[in-house]
Each structure stands twice: as structure tokens, then as C-alpha cells.
Amino acid sequence: MDWNQYNKPTELDVRSLKQKGQELAIAIEDEVKATQSAIIRPLPDRLKVTITQAKQLLKLAGHIETEYSRAKLYRTKYNVMEVIIDGE
């Protein structure tokens, strides 16, 4: 078994989601939860979003301000992900 496969970053692409605001945050949590099954897998550690989605998420409680880096982070009740904005 190749254990290195579990150390690779996993990305959750939510650019196709149409929800807005708090509904978008709930949909993201549902997508993160859906990555799990009876077999535990690594949770996504990157969240790929559109510019519009990023602006909405920055207004919500899940956004984490970072003092020492320019990284944008988003927290769900399951994990914390680096936000990758499509087009940046």
C-alpha cells in the first residue's frame, strides 16, 4: 500500500454550486461530509471557489483571518481548508 497517497492535498471544487450566503456554507459542509463513508478518507484541505463565492464566504463566520500569511482559510465543522479562488 502506498501511504504517500494519503499525504497528497485534496481539493473540493464547489464552483458549480448555485447557493448563496449561509446556504452556500451549508452546501460546502454537506460536500465535505459526503467525502466520508464507512471508510475514513482524508478530508479536503483546499476549497476551490469562484470570486463571487469567495466574497460571500469572507462575510460569514467560517472565514479565518490569518495574521502571518496571505492565505485565505475557511473552516467547517469538519475541517479547515485553504481557499483557492478561480481566476486569481
NUBAFI-298898 format. One record per residue: residue in one letter; x, y, z of N, C-alpha, C, O in turn. Coordinates in steps of 0.1 Angstrom, whole numbers, padded with zeros to 4 digits, always signed. Layout:
BEGIN
AXYZXYZXYZXYZ
...
END
This chain:
BEGIN
M+0008-0012+0000+0000+0000+0000+0009+0012+0000+0019+0013+0007
D+0005+0022-0008+0013+0034-0009+0007+0045+0001-0003+0051-0002
W+0014+0046+0012+0009+0056+0022+0010+0070+0018+0003+0079+0024
N+0019+0073+0008+0020+0087+0004+0008+0092-0003+0006+0104-0004
Q-0001+0083-0008-0013+0088-0015-0022+0096-0005-0030+0104-0009
Y-0021+0093+0008-0029+0100+0018-0023+0113+0022-0030+0121+0029
N-0011+0116+0018-0004+0129+0021-0006+0139+0010-0002+0151+0012
K-0012+0135-0001-0014+0145-0012-0026+0154-0008-0036+0150-0002
P-0025+0167-0012-0036+0176-0010-0048+0172-0017-0047+0167-0029
T-0060+0173-0011-0072+0170-0017-0080+0183-0019-0080+0191-0010
E-0086+0185-0030-0093+0197-0034-0108+0194-0035-0112+0185-0041
L-0116+0203-0030-0130+0203-0031-0134+0215-0040-0133+0226-0036
D-0139+0212-0052-0143+0222-0062-0158+0224-0061-0166+0216-0064
V-0162+0236-0056-0176+0240-0054-0180+0251-0063-0191+0257-0061
R-0173+0253-0074-0176+0264-0083-0189+0262-0089-0195+0272-0094
S-0194+0250-0090-0207+0248-0097-0219+0250-0088-0231+0249-0093
L-0217+0251-0075-0228+0253-0066-0235+0267-0068-0228+0277-0070
K-0248+0267-0067-0255+0279-0070-0260+0287-0058-0265+0298-0059
Q-0259+0280-0046-0263+0286-0034-0256+0299-0030-0245+0301-0036
K-0262+0307-0022-0255+0320-0018-0255+0321-0003-0264+0315+0004
G-0246+0329+0002-0246+0332+0017-0245+0320+0025-0237+0311+0023
Q-0254+0320+0036-0254+0309+0045-0257+0295+0039-0252+0285+0043
E-0266+0296+0029-0269+0283+0021-0257+0277+0015-0255+0265+0014
L-0248+0286+0010-0235+0281+0004-0227+0275+0014-0221+0264+0012
A-0226+0281+0026-0218+0275+0037-0223+0261+0041-0215+0252+0043
I-0236+0260+0041-0242+0247+0045-0239+0237+0034-0236+0225+0037
A-0240+0241+0021-0238+0232+0010-0223+0227+0010-0220+0216+0007
I-0214+0236+0014-0200+0232+0015-0198+0222+0026-0191+0212+0024
E-0204+0224+0037-0203+0214+0048-0208+0201+0044-0203+0190+0047
D-0220+0201+0036-0225+0188+0031-0216+0181+0021-0215+0169+0022
E-0209+0189+0013-0200+0183+0003-0188+0177+0011-0183+0167+0007
V-0183+0184+0021-0172+0179+0029-0176+0166+0036-0168+0156+0035
K-0188+0166+0042-0193+0153+0048-0194+0142+0038-0192+0130+0042
A-0198+0145+0026-0200+0135+0016-0187+0128+0012-0188+0117+0006
T-0176+0134+0015-0163+0128+0011-0160+0116+0020-0151+0108+0017
Q-0168+0115+0031-0165+0104+0040-0176+0093+0038-0187+0095+0033
S-0172+0080+0042-0181+0069+0041-0177+0060+0052-0172+0064+0062
A-0181+0047+0051-0177+0037+0061-0162+0037+0062-0156+0033+0073
I-0155+0039+0051-0140+0040+0052-0136+0055+0053-0140+0063+0045
I-0129+0058+0063-0125+0072+0066-0114+0075+0055-0104+0068+0053
R-0116+0087+0049-0107+0092+0039-0102+0106+0044-0108+0112+0052
P-0090+0110+0038-0086+0124+0042-0096+0134+0038-0102+0133+0027
L-0099+0144+0047-0108+0154+0044-0101+0164+0034-0089+0165+0034
P-0109+0171+0026-0103+0180+0016-0096+0191+0024-0101+0196+0035
D-0085+0196+0019-0077+0206+0025-0076+0219+0017-0070+0229+0021
R-0082+0218+0005-0083+0230-0004-0097+0232-0009-0104+0222-0012
L-0102+0244-0009-0116+0247-0014-0115+0256-0026-0110+0267-0025
K-0119+0251-0037-0118+0259-0050-0132+0266-0052-0142+0259-0053
V-0132+0279-0053-0144+0287-0054-0142+0298-0065-0131+0301-0069
T-0154+0303-0069-0154+0315-0078-0151+0327-0070-0152+0327-0057
I-0148+0338-0077-0146+0351-0070-0159+0355-0062-0158+0360-0051
T-0171+0353-0068-0183+0357-0062-0185+0349-0049-0189+0354-0039
Q-0183+0336-0050-0184+0327-0038-0174+0331-0027-0178+0331-0015
A-0162+0335-0031-0152+0339-0021-0157+0351-0014-0155+0352-0002
K-0162+0361-0021-0167+0373-0014-0178+0370-0004-0178+0376+0006
Q-0187+0361-0008-0198+0357+0001-0192+0350+0013-0197+0352+0025
L-0183+0341+0011-0177+0333+0022-0169+0342+0032-0169+0339+0044
L-0163+0352+0027-0155+0361+0035-0164+0368+0045-0159+0373+0056
K-0177+0370+0042-0186+0377+0051-0191+0368+0062-0197+0372+0072
L-0190+0355+0061-0195+0345+0070-0186+0341+0081-0174+0344+0081
A-0191+0335+0092-0183+0332+0103-0172+0321+0101-0162+0320+0108
G-0173+0313+0090-0163+0303+0087-0150+0308+0082-0140+0301+0083
H-0149+0321+0078-0137+0327+0073-0127+0329+0084-0131+0334+0095
I-0115+0325+0082-0104+0327+0093-0094+0338+0088-0088+0336+0077
E-0092+0348+0095-0082+0358+0092-0069+0353+0096-0067+0347+0107
T-0059+0354+0087-0045+0349+0091-0036+0362+0092-0037+0371+0083
E-0029+0362+0103-0020+0374+0105-0007+0373+0098-0001+0383+0095
Y-0001+0361+0097+0012+0360+0092+0014+0355+0078+0025+0354+0073
S+0003+0353+0071+0004+0349+0057-0008+0355+0049-0018+0360+0055
R-0007+0354+0036-0018+0359+0028-0028+0349+0024-0037+0351+0017
A-0026+0337+0030-0036+0326+0027-0050+0329+0032-0051+0335+0043
K-0059+0325+0024-0073+0326+0029-0078+0312+0033-0076+0302+0026
L-0083+0312+0045-0087+0299+0051-0102+0299+0054-0108+0309+0057
Y-0109+0287+0052-0123+0286+0055-0125+0274+0064-0119+0263+0061
R-0133+0275+0075-0135+0265+0084-0149+0259+0084-0159+0267+0083
T-0150+0246+0083-0163+0240+0085-0163+0232+0098-0153+0233+0105
K-0174+0226+0102-0173+0218+0115-0165+0206+0113-0163+0199+0123
Y-0161+0202+0101-0153+0190+0099-0138+0193+0096-0130+0184+0100
N-0135+0205+0091-0121+0207+0087-0118+0222+0085-0127+0230+0085
V-0106+0225+0082-0102+0238+0077-0095+0236+0064-0087+0227+0062
M-0099+0245+0054-0093+0244+0040-0088+0257+0036-0092+0268+0040
E-0077+0256+0028-0072+0268+0021-0081+0271+0010-0085+0263+0002
V-0085+0284+0008-0094+0288-0002-0086+0292-0015-0077+0300-0014
I-0089+0285-0026-0083+0288-0039-0093+0294-0047-0104+0289-0050
I-0091+0307-0051-0101+0315-0059-0098+0313-0074-0087+0316-0078
D-0107+0309-0081-0106+0307-0095-0104+0320-0102-0112+0329-0100
G-0093+0322-0110-0091+0334-0116-0080+0343-0109-0077+0353-0115
E-0076+0339-0098-0065+0347-0091-0052+0341-0094-0042+0346-0088
END
